[in-house]
Amino acid sequence: MAGTEIFGKEELEAVQDVIERKMIHRYGSHGARRGIYRVEEFENRAAEISGARHALAVANGTAALIVALKGIGIQPGDEVITSPFTFIATVEAIVACNAVPVLGEIDGTLSLDPVSTERLITERTRAIMPVHMFGAAADMDRFAELGKKYGIPIIEDACEVVGGTYKGRMLGSLGTCGTWSFDPNKTLTVGEGGIVFTDSEEVYSRMDCYHDHGHIHSKEHDRGAEGKSGLGVNYRLSELQGALGLVALQKMDYALGLLRSTKKRILQAVSDTGIVPRPTHNGEGDTASHVIFMLPSAESALKFRDAAVSAGCGCSIIADNTWHFAKHWKALEVMGEKDWFGTRTPSYAPETMAGSDRLLARAVMFGLSIIMDDSAVEAIIHAVRAGTKAAL
């Protein structure tokens, strides 16, 4: 699965236009650029699609998470609750703000569990960061309730689910802030890029300044003559990526339509086998980037995987996924139980994630590509049937 699968002449034309105009920087040079601001157009279109009031394009999904945390005012030593089933960038963004990651457990949908989250809330909790993983949404109604009950901002890590919805609303637009990623492995890509959404004018203003060295952006002043709000970093997106982003958003429905059609075909073809798909909170809003089944036990999952692989199709058990399960992150484990800006970090030892481990050990996964021919789809169907026969 990667957005480059659907690259074509539209991307070439978009990039060529930027190069021919020799206007790479997203800010400044107002007189020379003839009113054309591709990153700004990308942001406006993303905001329109998402339903959020503001969208800020940044260098990548990790930067989007950091900018969101900075935007809500995260300080050193603050605690941020998030999921152990995510990409490490979620935790790295928290640490980059000198805040403390607190890992909850996941629920049966493999998303951060609201019940586990509520137990972890302390007087130092300053944000909750549910992660929408492998196409499916976290329980955003419950997280909205927790945010309101405790006065805690909710940041959606929606980097994996661009275009996904929850009860008709776009993922990334439901929290105080939400993030999308457009890296090379995402369904839509601009090479490297991300977006942060928010409805808050105040949060947006802080994020906008922080992501570009503290500049207060204005088209009334050229680059360098703008005011400064303070210090920041350089997480800007270039006009090349903005141009690619506009094309990517035009192709969103096409890409998601293909993925959803493929997943539906697979699930319908194996519906008579007794295999149980992962439950989700967002049904038709799933981006269908993965097909995941829940087996009765870790032992049956092993049998399923081995039989599926023997049948000629790659299949993995999510508990073994070193890329997305914090149990495997040695760098995080070393950080556990240390003084961190006046706060004692929790333990990140594998045994602290035992509940999540038990669920993920039962979860078998097939990744989908946007473009799949009949033989590739039939290979997955054949593998699921072989795995089910061996495991159930």
Secondary structure, 3 states (H helix, E strand, C coil): CCHHHHCCHHHHHHHHHHHHHCCCCCCCCCCCCCCCCHHHHHHHHHHHHHCCCEEEEECCHHHHHHHHHHHCCCCCCCEEEECCECCCHHHHHHHHCCCEEEECCECCCCCECHHHHHHHCCCCEEEEECECCCCCCCCHHHHHHHHHHHCCCEEEECCCCCCCEECCEECCCCCCEEEEECCCCCCCCCCCCEEEEECCHHHHHHHHHHCECCEECCCCCCCCCCEECCCCCECCCCHHHHHHHHHHHHCHHHHHHHHHHHHHHHHHHCCCCCCEECCCCCHHHCCCCEEEEECCCHHHHHHHHHHHHHCCCCCEEHHHCCCCEHHHCHHHHHHCCCEECCEECCCCCHHHHHHHHHHHCCEEEEECCCCCCHHHHHHHHHHHHHHHHHHC
